[in-house]
Amino acid sequence: MSNFIIFSIDVFASIFIVALGLIVLTVIIFYFRDITQTKHAIRRNYPVIGRFRYFFERQGEFFRQYFFAQDREEMPFNRAERSWVYRAAKDVDRTAAFGSTQSLEVTGTVMFMNCAFPTLDEEALDPSNVTLGPHCKTPYTTNSLFNVSGMSFGALSKPAVRALSKGAKLAGCWMNTGEGGLSPYHLEGGADLVFQIGTAKYGVRDKHGNLSTDKLKEIAAHDQVKMFELKMSQGAKPGKGGMLPGRKVNAEIAKIRGIPEGQDSISPNGHPEIKRPSDILDMIATVRNATGKPTGFKAVVGDYTWLETLFAEINHRGIESAPDFITIDSADGGTGAAPQPLLDSVGLPLRESLPLVVNMLEKHGLRERIKVIASGKLIVPSKVAWALALGADFVVSARGHMFALGCIQAMQCNKDTCPTGITTHNERLQRGLNVADKSQRVANYNRYIHYGAGLIAHSCGVTSARELGRKHVRIVQESGLSEPLDKIYENYQ
């Protein structure tokens, strides 16, 4: 026995000496590499030790997220919001104790005005049906307030798309395909689908990259495809096309999109066919005539003078020429990859663009004809209810449903290293995403958004969330006092 112990000690001592020798050798190699390289001043001046700076910089996001940031501080989504989404998705207790961690004194805080005589449970109603495309051959009618926003297959993994599709079907909401074309995994779950046409026309392009009416008809032949959305711009990158790294463009994605395999897929920063507002109506007419289904467009509002021209042109051509819906994306929208300057500094946030567009539609007598869809960081019931009160007919969210899938806000969507398997094509990482479990979580989350928005509506004395209006909301101003939304946005345009 003693011989075995002595032998073991000798072995471990040898391993330790070898390991220590390797560490020393590595340090020496790093030292000489650092003092001879000329690209990094920190490493040249502080060899070896300077390398820790880059390590801590990479780990900073993780430590801030879990240890240092307060519940309401984190960006782009704070811990309080994400925690609510996770609990809703898992169908566990969503109540909180003691008091809110949200300050009611911060400028911009939204406060709903409860009614002295709230709506009783037996008086509450489901959201009313809304019909899009009344002049189309095949209009679309739904009562779903909250739906899955555009996320492409390619940007998302196969199991993520499958889980979203099945979850949307369970929840009774629609799912937007994103600009990457229609995949079998979108269809697999049986959900209602909105086919998005991006600037590269993925999935509906001919060999020259132009819009193909024949392929539009093929897509429209799927009964699940209920509407078509022309993507003009996206909140996270207005004025920039979609960006899919070549490492994500496998054979299947290349076939669905109609692009070369393994090459970076960079969409044009605008539709070559659209140079003026009237061109939007022409393309919408082309798509709608080919498909027979409701067609609208998605845009980030910045300069908005073109909307005046667009709405005037609609009234000149006739009400049938109008887009069936407008999706307004916020300047703080999300993406898989975008240039930092566009992420940070371009476009209007939804609190300005949504009431502006709604007011302009009312001014031109088009509010009933054109439905409004709001998009951009609306992942909890209060924000969905706020958007409805401002005038939205529907709300869509991408990142909220990603959180329901298990997204941890690792912010690695553009690196193909997503640790939860949502935005990666690494099959080892995808194994963690169980489609059956995650689809139920997507459905749970969507339903509790509807339930929570309904709770707010009933507190305000109306029977459903669709009845919320600007009179039901006040916003805290710089003085610390609040102003009603209907007063703030009375003549806003």
Salt bridges, closest charged atoms under 4 A:
ASP34 OD1 - ARG43 NE 3.01
ASP34 OD1 - ARG51 NH2 3.02
GLU57 OE2 - ARG53 NH2 3.69
ASP71 OD1 - ARG79 NH1 2.80
GLU74 OE1 - ARG82 NH2 2.69
GLU81 OE2 - LYS383 NZ 2.79
GLU179 OE2 - LYS231 NZ 2.67
GLU188 OE2 - ARG162 NE 2.76
GLU188 OE2 - LYS166 NZ 3.35
ASP223 OD2 - LYS226 NZ 3.69
GLU273 OE1 - LYS201 NZ 3.17
ASP279 OD2 - ARG276 NH1 3.23
ASP282 OD1 - ARG317 NH1 2.83
GLU308 OE2 - LYS363 NZ 3.08
GLU308 OE1 - HIS364 NE2 2.63
GLU313 OE2 - ARG317 NE 2.78
ASP324 OD2 - ARG288 NH1 2.94
ASP324 OD1 - ARG369 NH1 2.93
ASP329 OD2 - LYS298 NZ 3.73
ASP393 OD2 - ARG367 NH2 3.19
ASP437 OD2 - ARG441 NE 3.27
GLU483 OE1 - LYS487 NZ 3.46
